[in-house]
Amino acid sequence: MLGSTHGTLTTDSRRTRAIACGERSGPAVHGRPAQAGDLDVSGRPLHAGVPDLDRFFRPRTLAVIGASDAAGRPNTGITRQLVDWAERVGARLHPVHPSRPSVFGIPCSPSVAGLPEQVDLAVVLVGDPLPVIEELAEAKTRFAVVFASGFAETGPEGEAAQRRLTAAVERSGLRLLGPNTNLNAFERFRDDLEGPAIALITQSGHQGRPVFALQELGIRLSHWAPTGNEADLDSADFLAWFAEQPEVGAIACYLEGLKDGRSFLLAADRAARRGVPVVAVKVGRTETGARTAASHTGKLTGADAVVDAALRQYGVIRVDGLDELQDTAALLARARPPRADGVVVYSISGGTGAHVADLATAAGLSLPELSEARQAELHQWIPEYLSVANPVDNGGHPVGDERGRKIIDAILGDPAVGVLICPVTGPFPPLSDRLVRDLVDAAEQTDKLVCVVWGSPVGTEPAYREVLLGSSRVATFRTVGNCLTAVRAYLAHHRFTAAYRSPFDEAPRTPSPSYRKAQALMQPGRQLSEHAAKQLLRAYGIRVPREQLVTSAAAAVRAAGLVGYPVVMKASGARIAHKTELGLVKIGLTSASQVRDAYRELTDIARYEDVALDGVLVCQMVEQGVEMVVGVAHDDLFGPTVTVGLGGVLVEVLRDTAVGVPPFGEGQARDMLAGLRGRALLDGVRGRPAADLDALVEVVLRVQRMALELGDQLAELDINPLMVLPQGQGAVALDALAVCR
């Protein structure tokens, strides 16, 4: 397999400052940790480290440029909040204003040049930040925040202004948050909460409010990064740094776009290595959402199928709503790793239990039947006529006395159970009060996850507000849907991190011998003929049929004899994309006369259609197998992507494909295939033999290597059909299209 031949790639028009990966300084290059200056297989910088944001969140010195204490001025409220924040984090604050001797009793500097000491963090409140950035650079300031709007989110003029700001920041050496950001980083976080915390990244401050409010439910929040237009510091920078912080149990993100897809994946890789869950709402699933996000932040949203695949590859848990973001991040931040994947539903109503069990099964959760011995134990306290296999229905009355706790302990004692979900559809004192108290007490004594769905729309009941929310061990939800979404993410996250191997660890520094062969075949700015495209595949060890390119009928007959009947004949030319529709393919030819006639017919059609030929291909006919498609395309955010799916003439109709973002390993290639709707065809259906799955995976990995090494030189590759033969016989690329840049 080619599972160890992966590389990294950053897109050309993006910054080259990638994020370092993993426990070491970065991905390995020839058996050693990567170093600054190392290049990937495409000749681009591999990484340049994670910014140290400690002095951003806990500066020793803070300057407020444009500070004010005048009544009615917008900057006054901002300045007051920053004064309070500086006091909380222990920073010395220096107001800057050209005409004020002091602000809120603090001596004021007339300019940046007049600051009494070097500044860790400067908050810029003036309308035109560009001159200030240049002054801050001269003063050796480490970080700056720009609140001003009117940049890339507003259109072409704003985009030009943001480019000027970005260029000034790059020259300055300081790091910038914004523009078009806000005060969220300087919020007052509760310091009386314990346990792992959620770190929050948002590109719209308002959208982070629901997660921030989790503190009122007893869930700790440690940081908030409102990244705005990301002229410099972006979501990837904060994600990579948050993954390093010992107090962070989960990272919650609201993303409208990604500034640099590759850097984001490197940051997600860092989190995956450390087992830190990342939960994200990513706007842009629909065309409308993508358009709105672009107008708000001025960033590319990327093709959503590619974004979805990229996030999934690196373990980022994508959710749709802010309520799901809240609940899933809260659970993942605080829950211990699961002891088992089994989920049991426990209720006091058979109807409730059956309903939730149906929803859990539909969500992909495993509801194992409890062992016969465990069921017999439960029937000591639950009437025999009630089902205790899973879901467990206690009939109601046992929760009112000592039986209730014994039932819960017995369920949690089953080794197949890792999660207990108890839906409480509404308050019914005193039974509901006793039930939740028993659940909380049991949760304190077990290392398994206990979830309660409090279904009351009121939410003021003491059983909910005091008992459930007062527990740091019970995961409490208000809806069954959010509970199941969070539990599924919790189990999937721990399965993912337990098996995770970073594809960046084995990124090669130098191209393979295949790359050197392929270079000689590339024709910049042109589409290759099928014959030339197949030579490109051969260079990377991908099998193609026996074939010869001929330019006469007599040569076609000789070639057919060498290839072996029956044969396929196809017109070959650089401008031919869909030969079948034009009648430029003839199959099942079994004699010399048929070959001569086919040659004349193909060349006549080509002349009629005004299609230039470089010849006619006489090909071995390969019949038995599963037709697949494997291809390469370029995404604006992530660079080269690899697609695999059901192929043939109906590929556009079936649209049964999966996308991978290189680099990825063999396991991820197999996961791509597992997600296809037509996956069963590869296993053999209606008496057909199973296809050679290993050979298909091999082709996907070889195509990935081609995509990484050729990079921007290869605009598009389409192998369709790739005939996957019966098990042990390999796979053959019957047709190929390649476009060079």
C-alpha positions in Angstrom: 0.0 0.0 0.0 1.0 3.6 -0.3 -0.3 4.5 3.1 3.0 5.9 4.2 3.6 8.2 1.2 1.5 11.3 2.2 2.5 14.9 2.0 1.2 18.3 3.0 0.1 21.1 0.7 -0.9 24.6 1.3 -2.8 26.6 -1.3 -0.8 29.2 -3.3 -2.7 32.3 -2.6 -2.8 31.7 1.2 -0.3 32.5 3.8 2.6 30.1 4.0 2.6 30.3 7.8 1.1 26.8 8.5 0.5 25.5 12.0 2.9 23.0 13.6 1.4 19.6 14.4 1.4 17.3 17.4 3.4 16.6 20.5 6.7 17.4 18.8 7.6 20.5 16.9 5.8 19.3 13.8 5.4 16.5 11.3 8.3 14.2 10.7 10.6 14.6 7.7 12.8 11.5 7.0 12.5 10.2 10.5 13.2 13.5 12.3 10.8 16.2 13.5 10.2 18.8 10.8 12.0 22.1 11.2 11.4 25.6 10.0 12.3 25.8 6.4 11.3 22.2 5.6 9.3 21.8 2.4 6.5 19.4 1.5 6.4 17.4 -1.7 5.0 20.4 -3.5 8.0 22.6 -2.5 6.0 24.7 0.0 6.9 25.5 3.6 5.7 22.7 6.0 5.1 24.7 9.1 6.2 27.7 11.1 4.8 27.1 14.6 1.9 28.0 16.7 1.7 31.7 17.9 2.1 32.1 21.7 -1.2 33.7 22.6 -0.6 33.7 26.3 0.3 37.4 26.2 -2.8 38.1 24.3 -5.1 36.6 26.9 -3.0 37.6 29.9 -0.9 40.6 28.9 1.3 42.3 31.4 0.7 45.7 29.7 -2.3 46.9 27.8 -2.7 50.1 25.7 -6.1 51.5 24.6 -5.6 53.7 21.5 -8.5 56.2 21.3 -9.5 55.7 25.0 -12.3 57.9 26.3 -14.2 58.7 29.4 -16.5 61.3 27.9 -20.2 60.7 28.5 -22.1 59.4 25.5 -19.1 58.4 23.5 -19.1 54.8 22.2 -15.4 54.4 23.1 -16.2 55.2 26.7 -18.0 52.0 27.4 -15.4 50.0 25.7 -12.6 51.7 27.6 -14.4 51.1 30.9 -14.7 47.4 30.1 -11.0 47.2 29.2 -10.1 48.9 32.5 -12.0 46.3 34.4 -10.6 43.5 32.4 -7.0 44.7 32.8 -7.6 44.7 36.6 -8.8 41.2 36.5 -5.9 39.8 34.5 -3.3 41.9 36.3 -2.3 44.1 33.4 -1.0 47.7 33.6 -3.3 49.8 31.4 -2.1 52.8 29.4 -4.8 55.0 27.7 -3.7 56.8 24.5 -5.4 60.0 23.4 -3.9 63.2 21.8 -5.9 65.7 23.9 -6.7 64.1 27.2 -4.4 64.2 30.2 -6.1 61.2 31.8 -8.9 58.7 31.2 -10.8 57.3 34.2 -8.1 58.8 36.4 -5.3 56.9 34.6 -2.6 59.1 33.1 -3.0 59.3 29.3 -0.2 59.2 26.7 -0.7 61.6 23.7 0.6 59.0 21.2 1.9 55.4 20.9 5.4 56.8 20.8 4.8 58.3 24.3 3.9 55.1 26.0 6.1 54.6 29.1 6.9 50.9 28.4 6.6 48.2 25.8 3.1 46.9 25.3 2.0 43.3 25.1 -1.5 44.1 23.7 -3.0 47.2 22.1 -6.7 47.7 21.5 -7.2 50.1 18.6 -10.5 52.1 18.8 -9.8 54.6 16.0 -11.6 54.5 12.7 -8.5 54.2 10.5 -6.2 51.7 12.2 -3.5 51.6 9.5 -1.3 54.5 10.8 -1.6 53.2 14.3 -0.4 49.7 13.3 2.7 51.2 11.9 3.3 53.2 15.1 2.7 50.0 17.2 5.3 48.2 15.0 7.9 50.8 15.8 7.0 50.4 19.5 7.6 46.6 19.3 4.0 45.8 20.4 3.2 42.1 20.4 -0.5 42.0 19.7 -3.2 44.4 18.5 -7.0 44.3 18.3 -8.9 46.3 15.7 -12.6 46.7 16.1 -13.2 48.9 13.1 -15.5 47.6 10.3 -15.6 48.6 6.6 -13.1 46.1 5.4 -13.5 42.8 3.4 -17.1 42.3 4.5 -18.2 45.4 2.6 -17.0 44.6 -1.0 -14.1 45.4 -3.3 -13.0 48.7 -1.7 -13.1 47.1 1.7 -11.2 44.2 0.4 -8.4 46.5 -0.9 -8.3 48.3 2.5 -8.0 44.9 4.3 -5.1 43.9 2.0 -3.3 47.1 2.9 -3.9 46.4 6.6 -2.7 42.8 6.2 0.5 43.9 4.4 1.2 46.5 7.2 0.8 43.8 9.8 3.1 41.4 7.9 5.8 44.1 7.8 5.3 45.0 11.4 6.0 41.7 13.1 3.0 42.1 15.5 0.0 39.9 15.5 -3.5 41.3 14.8 -7.0 40.2 15.8 -9.6 41.7 13.5 -10.7 44.0 11.9 -14.4 43.8 12.4 -14.2 42.2 15.8 -15.5 43.1 19.2 -15.0 42.9 23.0 -15.8 39.2 23.5 -12.2 38.3 24.3 -12.5 40.7 27.3 -15.7 39.3 28.8 -15.9 38.5 32.5 -15.7 34.7 32.9 -16.9 33.1 36.0 -14.0 32.0 38.2 -16.0 29.9 40.7 -16.5 27.0 38.3 -14.3 23.9 38.3 -13.5 21.1 35.9 -12.5 21.2 32.2 -13.6 24.3 30.3 -14.9 25.2 26.9 -12.8 27.5 24.7 -14.9 29.4 22.2 -14.0 30.6 18.7 -16.5 32.7 16.8 -16.6 34.7 13.6 -19.8 36.4 14.7 -19.8 37.5 18.3 -23.5 37.3 18.7 -23.5 33.6 17.7 -21.2 32.8 20.7 -23.7 34.1 23.3 -25.5 30.8 23.8 -22.2 29.0 24.6 -21.1 31.9 26.9 -24.4 31.5 28.7 -23.5 27.9 29.7 -21.7 29.4 32.6 -25.1 30.1 34.2 -25.7 26.3 34.1 -22.4 25.6 35.9 -20.3 24.8 32.8 -16.9 26.6 32.8 -15.7 28.8 29.9 -12.0 29.7 29.7 -11.5 31.8 26.6 -13.4 33.5 23.8 -11.7 34.4 20.5 -13.9 36.6 18.2 -11.8 36.4 15.1 -13.8 38.8 12.8 -12.3 39.3 9.3 -9.1 37.4 10.2 -6.7 39.8 8.4 -3.9 38.1 10.5 -4.8 35.8 13.4 -7.5 33.4 12.4 -9.5 30.5 13.7 -6.7 28.0 13.1 -4.3 30.0 15.2 -6.6 30.0 18.2 -7.7 26.4 17.7 -4.0 25.2 17.7 -3.3 27.3 20.9 -6.4 26.3 22.7 -5.6 22.6 22.1 -2.4 23.1 24.1 -4.1 24.6 27.2 -4.5 22.1 30.1 -7.8 23.6 31.3 -9.5 23.3 27.9 -11.7 20.2 27.7 -13.4 21.0 24.4 -13.3 23.7 21.7 -16.5 25.1 20.4 -16.5 27.0 17.0 -18.9 29.1 15.0 -17.3 29.4 11.5 -18.6 31.4 8.6 -15.6 30.7 6.5 -12.0 29.5 6.6 -9.2 31.8 5.8 -6.8 29.0 5.0 -8.2 25.4 4.8 -4.9 23.7 5.2 -3.8 25.6 8.2 -7.2 24.8 9.9 -6.6 21.1 9.2 -3.1 21.3 10.7 -4.7 22.9 13.8 -7.4 20.3 14.0 -4.7 17.6 13.7 -3.0 19.1 16.8 -6.3 18.9 18.7 -6.8 15.3 17.5 -3.4 14.2 18.6 -4.1 15.5 22.1 -7.6 14.1 22.2 -9.2 17.6 22.6 -12.7 17.5 21.0 -13.6 20.2 18.5 -17.3 21.0 17.9 -18.2 23.4 15.1 -21.1 25.0 13.4 -19.9 25.7 9.9 -22.1 28.0 7.9 -22.5 27.4 4.2 -24.3 24.1 3.8 -26.6 25.8 1.3 -26.0 28.4 -1.4 -27.9 31.0 0.5 -25.9 30.4 3.7 -22.6 30.5 1.8 -23.5 33.8 0.1 -24.6 35.4 3.4 -21.4 34.3 5.2 -19.3 35.8 2.5 -21.0 39.1 2.9 -20.5 39.0 6.6 -16.9 38.1 6.9 -15.5 38.4 3.4 -14.0 34.9 3.4 -14.4 31.9 1.1 -16.8 29.2 2.4 -15.6 26.4 0.2 -17.6 23.6 -1.4 -19.6 22.2 1.5 -19.0 18.6 0.6 -15.3 19.2 0.7 -15.5 21.1 4.0 -17.6 18.3 5.5 -15.1 15.7 4.5 -12.1 17.7 5.6 -13.6 18.3 9.1 -14.6 14.7 9.5 -11.1 13.4 8.5 -9.6 15.4 11.4 -12.2 14.6 13.9 -14.0 17.9 14.0 -17.6 17.3 15.0 -19.9 19.3 12.8 -23.3 20.3 14.2 -26.0 22.4 12.7 -27.5 24.6 15.5 -26.2 26.7 18.3 -28.2 24.6 20.8 -26.4 21.5 19.5 -23.1 23.3 19.8 -23.9 24.1 23.4 -24.9 20.6 24.4 -22.3 18.7 22.5 -19.4 20.8 23.6 -20.5 20.8 27.2 -20.8 17.0 27.2 -17.5 16.4 25.5 -15.7 18.9 27.8 -16.8 17.2 31.0 -17.5 13.5 30.3 -14.9 10.8 31.0 -13.9 8.4 28.2 -16.6 5.7 27.7 -16.1 2.2 29.1 -18.3 0.7 26.4 -20.3 1.9 23.3 -23.6 0.4 24.5 -26.5 2.8 25.3 -29.4 1.9 27.5 -32.6 3.8 27.7 -34.3 3.8 31.1 -37.7 5.3 31.7 -40.8 5.1 33.9 -43.0 4.8 30.8 -43.0 2.1 28.2 -44.1 4.6 25.5 -41.3 7.0 26.4 -38.7 4.3 26.4 -39.8 2.9 23.1 -39.9 6.3 21.4 -36.4 7.3 22.6 -35.0 3.9 21.7 -36.3 4.3 18.2 -34.7 7.7 17.9 -31.4 6.4 19.4 -31.3 3.5 16.9 -32.0 5.8 14.0 -29.2 8.1 15.2 -26.8 5.2 14.8 -26.4 4.4 18.5 -26.0 0.8 19.7 -28.7 -0.4 22.1 -27.4 -3.8 23.2 -29.9 -6.2 24.8 -29.0 -6.6 28.5 -27.8 -10.1 29.5 -30.3 -12.7 30.8 -28.7 -12.5 34.2 -29.0 -8.7 34.3 -32.6 -8.9 33.2 -33.3 -11.4 36.0 -31.7 -9.1 38.5 -33.9 -6.2 37.3 -37.0 -8.3 37.6 -36.4 -8.5 41.4 -37.7 -4.9 41.5 -39.6 -4.5 38.2 -42.7 -6.5 37.5 -42.2 -9.5 35.1 -44.7 -8.2 32.5 -42.5 -5.1 31.8 -39.6 -5.2 29.4 -36.1 -4.8 30.8 -34.1 -5.9 27.8 -33.4 -2.4 26.6 -35.1 0.0 26.8 -35.8 -0.7 30.5 -39.3 0.2 31.7 -39.8 0.2 35.4 -43.5 1.0 35.4 -43.2 4.1 37.6 -43.7 2.9 41.2 -40.1 1.6 41.9 -38.6 5.0 41.5 -40.4 6.2 44.7 -38.4 4.0 47.1 -35.1 2.2 47.5 -35.7 0.1 44.4 -35.1 3.0 42.1 -31.4 3.3 43.0 -30.9 -0.4 42.8 -32.3 -0.5 39.3 -30.0 2.2 38.1 -26.9 0.6 39.7 -27.8 -2.8 38.1 -28.1 -1.2 34.6 -24.8 0.6 35.0 -23.2 -2.6 36.2 -23.8 -4.3 32.8 -20.4 -4.4 31.0 -22.0 -3.8 27.6 -23.4 -0.4 28.9 -21.4 2.7 28.6 -24.2 5.3 28.6 -27.5 5.5 30.4 -30.1 7.9 29.0 -33.1 8.6 31.2 -35.8 10.8 29.5 -38.0 12.6 32.1 -40.9 13.9 30.0 -42.2 16.3 32.7 -42.1 16.9 36.4 -44.3 14.6 38.6 -43.3 15.1 42.2 -42.4 13.3 44.3 -41.4 10.5 41.9 -39.4 12.7 39.5 -37.6 14.4 42.4 -36.6 11.0 43.8 -35.6 9.7 40.3 -33.2 12.6 39.5 -31.7 12.4 42.9 -31.0 8.7 42.5 -29.5 9.4 39.0 -27.2 12.1 40.4 -26.1 9.9 43.3 -25.4 7.0 41.0 -23.5 9.2 38.6 -21.2 10.2 41.4 -20.4 6.5 42.0 -19.8 5.3 38.4 -17.3 6.0 35.7 -20.1 5.6 33.1 -22.0 8.5 31.5 -25.4 9.3 32.8 -27.6 11.5 30.7 -31.0 13.0 31.7 -33.4 14.7 29.3 -35.6 17.1 31.3 -38.5 17.6 29.0 -40.5 20.2 31.0 -40.8 23.5 29.0 -40.8 25.4 32.3 -37.3 24.7 33.5 -37.7 26.3 36.9 -38.4 23.1 38.9 -36.0 22.5 41.8 -35.4 18.9 40.5 -33.9 20.5 37.3 -32.4 23.8 38.5 -30.9 22.6 41.7 -30.4 18.8 41.5 -29.6 18.2 37.9 -27.8 21.4 37.1 -26.0 21.2 40.5 -24.3 18.0 39.4 -21.1 18.0 37.4 -21.4 14.3 36.7 -24.9 14.1 35.1 -25.2 15.5 31.5 -28.5 17.3 31.4 -30.4 18.1 28.2 -33.7 19.7 27.4 -34.4 17.8 24.2 -34.0 14.2 23.2 -32.5 15.2 19.8 -29.7 17.2 21.3 -29.0 14.4 23.8 -28.6 11.8 21.1 -26.5 14.2 18.9 -24.2 14.8 21.8 -23.9 11.1 22.9 -23.2 10.0 19.3 -20.5 12.7 19.0 -19.1 11.6 22.4 -18.7 8.0 21.4 -17.5 8.8 17.9 -14.9 11.2 19.3 -13.3 8.7 21.6 -13.3 6.0 18.9 -11.7 8.4 16.5 -8.9 9.6 18.9 -8.1 6.1 20.1 -7.3 5.1 16.5 -6.0 8.4 15.2 -2.7 8.5 13.3 -1.8 11.8 12.0 -1.2 11.7 8.2 1.2 14.6 8.6 3.6 12.4 10.5 5.0 10.8 7.4 4.9 13.8 5.0 7.7 13.2 2.5 10.1 16.0 1.7 11.1 14.9 -1.7 9.0 13.8 -4.7 8.9 10.1 -5.7 10.4 8.6 -8.8 6.8 8.6 -10.2 6.8 12.3 -10.0 9.8 12.7 -12.2 8.2 10.4 -14.8 5.0 12.3 -14.7 6.7 15.7 -15.2 7.8 14.6 -18.7 4.1 13.9 -19.6 2.6 17.2 -18.4 1.5 19.7 -21.0 0.8 23.0 -19.3 -2.5 24.6 -20.1 -3.8 21.6 -22.1 -6.1 18.6 -21.6 -4.3 15.4 -22.2 -5.6 12.8 -24.6 -6.8 9.5 -23.1 -3.6 7.8 -24.2 -1.4 10.5 -22.6 -3.6 10.5 -19.4 -3.2 6.7 -19.1 0.6 7.1 -19.4 0.3 9.5 -16.5 -1.5 6.8 -14.5 1.1 4.2 -15.5 3.8 6.5 -14.1 2.1 6.2 -10.7 1.7 2.5 -10.9 -2.0 2.5 -11.7 -2.9 -0.4 -14.0 -4.4 0.3 -17.5 -5.6 -2.1 -20.2 -3.3 -3.4 -22.8 -3.6 -0.9 -25.7 -1.9 0.6 -28.7 -2.4 4.0 -30.3 -2.7 3.6 -34.1 -3.2 5.9 -37.1 -4.3 3.5 -39.8 -6.8 0.7 -40.3 -4.1 -1.8 -41.0 -2.2 -0.8 -37.9 -5.5 -1.2 -35.9 -5.8 -4.8 -37.2 -2.2 -5.6 -36.2 -2.7 -4.0 -32.8 -5.9 -6.0 -32.2 -4.0 -9.2 -32.8 -1.3 -8.2 -30.3 -3.8 -6.9 -27.6 -6.1 -10.0 -28.1 -9.7 -10.2 -29.1 -12.3 -9.0 -28.2 -11.1 -5.4 -28.3 -12.5 -1.9 -27.7 -11.7 0.9 -30.1 -11.8 4.6 -29.1 -11.0 7.8 -30.7 -8.1 9.6 -28.9 -7.6 13.3 -28.8 -6.9 16.1 -26.4 -10.3 17.8 -26.9 -12.5 14.8 -26.5 -14.2 14.6 -23.1 -17.3 12.5 -23.7 -16.5 9.9 -26.3 -19.6 7.7 -25.8 -22.1 10.5 -26.5 -20.3 11.3 -29.8 -20.3 7.7 -30.9 -16.5 7.5 -30.6 -16.3 4.2 -28.8 -16.8 0.7 -30.3 -16.9 -2.3 -28.0 -16.8 -6.1 -28.4 -15.0 -6.2 -31.7 -14.0 -9.8 -32.5 -12.6 -9.8 -36.0 -10.2 -8.0 -38.3 -13.0 -6.8 -40.6 -14.9 -5.3 -37.6 -11.7 -3.5 -36.5 -11.1 -2.1 -40.0 -14.8 -0.9 -40.2 -14.6 0.6 -36.7 -11.5 2.5 -37.5 -13.1 4.1 -40.6 -16.3 4.9 -38.7 -14.5 6.5 -35.8 -12.3 8.7 -38.0 -15.3 9.7 -40.1 -17.3 10.8 -37.0 -14.3 12.7 -35.8 -14.0 14.6 -39.1 -17.8 15.3 -39.0 -17.7 16.5 -35.4 -14.5 18.5 -36.2 -12.6 16.7 -33.4 -8.9 16.6 -33.8 -7.4 13.1 -33.2 -4.0 11.9 -32.3 -5.0 8.4 -33.3 -7.3 5.6 -32.4 -6.8 3.4 -29.3 -7.1 -0.4 -29.7 -7.7 -1.6 -26.2 -8.1 -4.9 -24.3 -11.7 -5.4 -23.4 -12.3 -5.8 -19.6 -15.8 -6.8 -18.8 -16.3 -8.3 -15.3 -16.1 -6.0 -12.4 -17.6 -3.0 -10.6 -17.3 0.4 -12.4 -16.0 3.1 -10.1 -14.8 6.7 -10.5 -11.6 8.1 -8.9 -10.7 11.7 -9.5 -8.8 14.8 -8.5 -10.1 18.3 -8.3 -9.0 21.6 -6.7 -10.8 23.3 -3.9 -10.3 27.0 -3.2 -9.7 26.3 0.5 -8.1 23.0 0.7 -6.2 22.6 -2.6 -6.3 19.1 -4.2 -9.1 16.8 -3.3 -9.7 13.1 -4.2 -13.1 11.8 -5.1 -14.1 8.1 -5.3 -17.6 6.7 -6.0 -19.7 4.6 -8.3 -18.7 5.3 -11.9 -19.8 4.6 -15.4 -22.0 6.6 -17.7 -24.5 7.4 -14.9 -22.0 9.0 -12.5 -23.6 12.4 -12.8 -27.0 10.9 -12.1 -26.1 8.6 -9.2 -23.9 11.2 -7.5 -22.7 8.5 -5.1 -19.2 9.8 -4.2 -17.0 10.5 -1.2 -14.4 13.2 -0.9 -11.0 13.0 0.8 -8.6 15.9 1.4 -5.0 14.8 1.1 -3.0 13.8 3.0 -5.0 10.8 4.3 -4.1 7.2 5.2 -5.4 3.8 4.2 -8.0 3.8 7.0 -9.5 7.0 5.9 -9.6 5.8 2.3 -11.5 2.8 3.5 -13.9 5.0 5.4 -14.6 7.0 2.2 -15.7 3.7 0.5 -17.7 2.7 3.6 -19.8 5.8 3.3 -21.0 5.2 -0.3 -24.6 4.3 -0.7 -23.6 1.6 -3.3 -20.9 0.2 -1.1 -22.6 -3.3 -1.1 -21.8 -3.6 -4.8 -18.2 -4.0 -3.9 -19.1 -6.9 -1.5 -20.8 -8.8 -4.3 -24.6 -8.8 -4.9 -27.0 -11.2 -6.8 -24.4 -13.9 -7.2 -21.6 -11.6 -8.3 -18.2 -12.1 -6.7 -16.8 -9.6 -4.2 -14.6 -6.9 -5.8 -10.9 -6.4 -5.1 -11.4 -3.7 -2.4 -7.7 -3.7 -1.5 -6.8 -2.8 -5.1 -9.4 0.0 -5.1 -7.9 1.4 -2.0 -4.4 1.2 -3.6 -5.6 3.2 -6.6 -7.1 5.9 -4.3 -3.9 6.2 -2.4 -1.8 6.4 -5.6 -4.1 9.1 -7.0 -3.7 11.0 -3.8 0.1 10.8 -4.2 -0.3 12.1 -7.7 -2.5 15.0 -6.5 0.0 16.0 -3.8 3.1 15.8 -5.9 1.8 17.4 -9.0 -0.1 20.0 -7.0 -1.2 23.0 -9.1 0.2 21.4 -12.2 -2.7 19.0 -12.3 -6.0 20.9 -12.6 -8.2 17.9 -12.9 -8.1 14.1 -13.2 -11.0 11.8 -13.9 -10.6 8.0 -14.0 -14.0 6.7 -15.2 -14.6 3.9 -15.3 -12.0 2.3 -13.0 -13.0 -1.4 -13.3 -12.6 -3.1 -10.0 -12.1 -6.8 -10.8 -13.1 -9.7 -8.6 -11.1 -10.2 -5.4 -7.4 -10.8 -5.9 -7.5 -9.6 -9.6 -6.8 -5.9 -9.1 -8.4 -2.8 -10.7 -8.0 -1.4 -14.2 -8.4 2.2 -15.4 -10.4 1.9 -18.6 -10.6 5.6 -19.4 -8.9 8.7 -18.1 -9.1 12.4 -18.5 -6.4 14.8 -17.3 -6.2 18.6 -17.5 -2.9 20.4 -16.9 -2.5 23.9 -15.7 
